């Protein structure tokens, strides 16, 4: 019974640590870029869009499709970087174990 109490305390401690990391992730940002920086997307650690920057030379009214592609590429780059950030920060709590559904 004593082991069960200790385990519950450890789980509560880990839960509090995870909440703290989640709060910190909301304040952290990553940038995804495309076209050599012509388009930059900034996301926070909760995958919320924080900023979009498009250089004027990326805007060609005759080639809207290129701009759309650059935005998609920058967004995908940013999403990948957020996933890496979350894995790194949460991995500190789980000892590097990838626990499905945990984060």
ABEGO torsion letter per residue (X at the ends): XAAAAAAAAAAAAAAAAAAAAAAAAAABBBBBBBGGGABBBBBBAAGBBABBBBBAAABBAABAAAAAAAAAAAAAAAAAAAAAAAAAAAAAAAGGBBBBGAX
